């Protein structure tokens, strides 16, 4: 997910509902049969831990305030070649990063059992990288803000550049590792949740989760410009949207979720159409519309009342 623009943030924002990969009803070598919700998701403490990790992850990849965004902006400064006569704006958001680190630490303090082990391992490696980045930001922000670089001809900035780049690279790598761990956890827990929903008679809600998780994979492939993978995923995505429409149509007319699920189905159908426009024209505008439609679906998904 780290390679995608907006969609990664949106997906994990409703992590209690969505998985980061597709999974079927019966299971196979790639997608084993769902465990019970408790087996997959763990204890209440485990789920609280993972919620904190997910909140922190969302903050770290946020389009406006995330580490990857600031990494790109910092590289554009080209400090090794920059001139002290230029007006340089140092990219940072200290308070935002502090809050993300604090959430990681809060989550790490909770006992997550076996289900949280891989995420804990990723967080143990990530926190020092983020703290190193934070220390650089705290030092360099007032230096750039006060234009002190004009007094020393950028000597301090150029001296700090290798360590700052190392902190950024370590942070981005650590965020990707956390993404993998969270994805694995969500695959298992959400497969179990969907199975439980179906057994409890909430087929429409289970169908929307299935469609959204398939849309997540599909959107990622589109944003990576991996047309072969997107084409491979497209039939299953279309089938899941059709199933969603079928189950939505069976819902009582006064169901709170009925209209919202219809809107989500429309968002996903529009996303598929925009992908086909992209394939035909090659215009990046259509590819970005895929993400816009996906994020609209996520916005609607946040309005869905899921069974406990």
C-alpha positions in Angstrom: 0.0 0.0 0.0 2.9 2.3 0.6 3.3 2.8 -3.2 -0.2 4.1 -3.6 -1.2 7.8 -3.3 -4.5 8.1 -1.3 -6.0 4.7 -1.3 -3.6 3.2 1.3 -4.6 5.7 3.9 -8.3 5.3 3.3 -8.2 1.5 3.4 -6.6 1.3 6.8 -8.7 4.0 8.1 -11.6 1.5 8.3 -9.3 -1.4 9.2 -11.9 -3.0 11.5 -14.0 -3.6 8.4 -11.6 -4.0 5.5 -8.9 -6.5 4.6 -5.9 -5.6 2.5 -6.2 -8.7 0.3 -8.8 -10.9 -1.2 -10.1 -14.0 0.5 -12.7 -16.5 -0.4 -15.4 -18.4 1.6 -13.9 -21.9 1.6 -10.2 -21.2 1.6 -7.3 -22.8 -0.3 -3.5 -22.9 -0.2 -3.3 -19.1 -0.5 -6.4 -18.2 1.5 -6.9 -20.8 4.3 -10.4 -21.3 5.6 -11.3 -18.5 8.1 -10.7 -19.1 11.8 -13.0 -17.8 14.4 -13.0 -14.1 14.9 -11.2 -14.5 18.3 -8.6 -16.9 16.8 -7.9 -14.5 14.0 -8.3 -11.1 15.6 -7.1 -12.0 19.1 -8.2 -10.6 22.4 -9.6 -7.2 23.0 -6.1 -6.0 23.9 -4.8 -7.4 20.6 -7.4 -5.5 18.7 -6.8 -2.3 20.6 -3.1 -2.7 19.9 -3.7 -3.2 16.2 -6.1 -0.2 16.1 -3.4 2.0 17.6 -0.8 0.7 15.1 -3.3 1.3 12.2 -3.9 4.9 13.4 -0.2 5.5 13.5 0.3 3.9 10.1 -2.4 6.1 8.6 -0.7 9.2 10.0 2.7 8.1 8.7 1.5 7.7 5.1 -0.9 10.6 5.1 -0.9 12.5 1.8 -0.6 15.9 3.5 1.5 15.1 6.6 3.1 11.7 6.2 6.7 10.8 6.2 6.8 9.8 2.6 5.4 13.1 1.5 8.0 15.0 3.5 10.7 12.7 2.2 9.8 13.7 -1.3 9.7 17.4 -0.5 13.1 17.2 1.3 14.7 15.6 -1.7 13.5 18.4 -3.9 15.6 20.8 -1.8 18.7 19.1 -3.1 20.7 20.2 -0.1 24.1 19.0 -1.4 23.8 21.4 -4.3 21.6 24.1 -2.8 22.6 27.8 -2.5 22.5 29.7 0.8 21.1 32.7 -1.1 17.9 30.8 -1.9 14.8 30.8 0.4 14.6 27.2 1.6 11.5 25.9 3.4 12.3 22.8 5.5 9.5 20.2 5.3 8.4 18.9 8.6 5.4 18.4 10.9 6.9 17.6 14.3 3.7 17.4 16.2 2.1 15.0 13.7 5.1 12.7 13.8 5.2 12.9 17.6 1.6 11.7 17.8 2.2 8.8 15.4 5.2 7.7 17.5 3.2 7.9 20.7 0.5 5.7 19.2 3.0 3.2 18.2 4.4 3.1 21.7 0.9 2.9 23.3 0.2 -0.1 21.0 3.5 -1.7 21.8 2.8 -1.6 25.5 -0.3 -3.7 25.1 -0.1 -7.5 25.1 -1.0 -8.6 21.6 -0.4 -12.3 21.9 0.7 -14.3 18.9 -1.5 -12.4 16.5 0.4 -9.1 17.2 3.9 -10.6 17.2 4.9 -9.6 13.6 3.5 -6.1 14.0 5.4 -5.7 17.3 8.6 -6.8 15.6 8.0 -4.2 12.8 7.2 -1.5 15.3 10.3 -2.3 17.4 12.4 -1.5 14.3 10.4 1.4 13.1 10.3 3.5 16.3 14.0 4.2 16.4 14.0 5.2 12.8 11.2 7.7 13.3 12.8 9.0 16.5 16.0 9.6 14.6 14.0 11.5 11.9 12.2 13.5 14.6 15.5 14.5 16.2 16.7 15.8 12.9 13.5 17.8 12.3 13.7 19.4 15.8 17.3 20.4 15.1 16.9 21.6 11.5 13.5 23.3 11.6 14.6 26.4 13.6 17.8 26.5 11.6 15.9 26.8 8.3 13.1 28.9 9.8 15.5 31.6 11.1 17.5 31.4 7.8 20.6 30.6 9.8 21.8 28.7 6.8 22.7 32.0 5.2 25.2 32.6 8.0 27.1 29.3 7.7 26.5 28.8 3.9 24.4 25.7 4.6 27.2 23.9 6.4 25.0 22.6 9.1 22.3 21.4 6.7 24.9 19.7 4.4 26.6 18.1 7.4 23.2 16.7 8.6 22.1 15.6 5.1 23.5 12.0 5.2 22.0 11.2 8.6 18.7 12.8 7.6 18.5 10.8 4.4 19.3 7.6 6.4 16.5 8.4 8.9 14.1 9.0 6.0 15.0 5.8 4.2 14.9 3.8 7.4 11.5 5.2 8.2 10.0 4.5 4.8 11.4 0.9 4.9 10.0 0.5 8.4 6.6 1.8 7.4 6.5 -0.7 4.6 7.4 -3.6 7.0 4.6 -2.5 9.3 2.2 -2.4 6.3 3.0 -6.0 5.6 2.4 -7.1 9.2 -0.9 -5.2 9.4 -2.0 -6.6 6.1 -1.4 -10.2 7.3 -3.3 -9.6 10.5 -6.2 -8.0 8.7 -6.5 -10.8 6.1 -7.1 -13.3 8.8 -9.3 -11.2 11.1 -11.5 -9.9 8.4 -12.0 -13.2 6.7 -13.3 -14.5 10.0 -15.5 -11.4 10.4 -17.1 -11.9 7.0 -17.7 -15.5 7.6 -19.4 -14.6 10.9 -21.5 -12.0 9.2 -22.7 -14.5 6.6 -23.6 -17.1 9.2 -25.5 -14.4 11.1 -27.6 -13.4 8.1 -25.7 -10.2 7.1 -24.9 -11.3 3.6 -25.0 -7.7 2.2 -22.5 -6.4 4.7 -20.2 -9.3 4.1 -20.5 -8.7 0.4 -19.5 -5.1 0.7 -16.4 -6.0 2.7 -15.5 -8.6 0.1 -15.9 -6.1 -2.8 -14.0 -3.4 -1.0 -11.0 -5.6 -0.2 -10.9 -6.7 -3.8 -11.1 -3.0 -4.9 -8.1 -2.3 -2.6 -5.9 -4.8 -4.4 -7.2 -3.6 -7.8 -6.5 0.1 -7.0 -3.0 -0.7 -5.9 -2.3 -2.5 -9.2 -3.7 0.4 -11.2 -1.7 3.0 -9.3 1.5 0.9 -9.8 0.5 0.9 -13.5 0.6 -2.9 -13.4 -2.0 -3.5 -16.1 -1.4 -7.2 -16.2 -2.2 -7.5 -12.5 -5.2 -5.2 -12.7 -6.6 -7.2 -15.6 -6.1 -10.4 -13.6 -8.0 -9.0 -10.6 -10.7 -7.3 -12.6 -13.1 -10.3 -13.2 -13.2 -11.1 -9.4 -13.8 -7.5 -8.6 -16.6 -7.2 -11.1 -18.1 -10.5 -9.7 -17.9 -9.1 -6.2 -19.6 -5.9 -7.2 -22.4 -7.9 -8.9 -22.8 -9.9 -5.7 -23.0 -6.8 -3.7 -25.7 -5.4 -5.9 -27.6 -8.7 -5.6 -27.4 -8.8 -1.8 -28.2 -5.1 -1.5 -31.4 -5.5 -3.6 -32.6 -8.1 -1.1 -32.3 -5.8 1.9 -35.5 -4.3 3.4 -36.3 -0.9 2.0 -36.0 0.6 5.4 -32.5 -0.8 6.1 -30.1 1.9 7.1 -27.3 0.4 5.0 -29.4 -0.1 1.8 -28.8 3.2 0.2 -25.2 3.4 1.2 -24.3 0.0 -0.2 -25.9 1.0 -3.5 -23.6 4.1 -3.5 -20.6 2.0 -2.8 -21.5 -0.4 -5.7 -21.8 2.7 -8.0 -18.4 4.0 -6.8 -16.8 0.7 -7.6 -18.5 0.3 -11.0 -17.4 3.8 -11.8 -13.8 2.9 -10.8 -13.9 -0.1 -13.1 -15.1 2.1 -16.0 -12.4 4.7 -15.3 -9.8 1.9 -15.4 -11.0 0.9 -18.8 -10.8 4.5 -20.0 -7.3 4.5 -18.7 -6.4 1.4 -20.6 -7.9 2.8 -23.8 -6.4 6.2 -23.6 -3.3 5.9 -21.4 -4.2 9.2 -19.8 -3.1 9.4 -16.2 -6.1 11.5 -15.4 -8.3 8.4 -15.6 -5.9 6.5 -13.4 -6.2 9.1 -10.7 -10.0 9.0 -11.1 -9.8 5.3 -10.1 -8.3 6.4 -6.8 -10.9 9.1 -6.4 -13.7 6.7 -6.9 -12.1 4.2 -4.5 -11.8 6.9 -1.9 -15.4 7.9 -2.5 -16.3 4.2 -1.8 -14.2 4.4 1.4 -16.0 7.5 2.5 -19.3 5.8 2.0 -18.0 2.7 3.7 -17.4 4.8 6.8 -21.1 5.3 7.0 -22.0 1.6 6.9 -23.3 0.2 10.2 -21.6 -3.2 10.5 -22.9 -5.8 12.8 -20.9 -6.4 16.0 
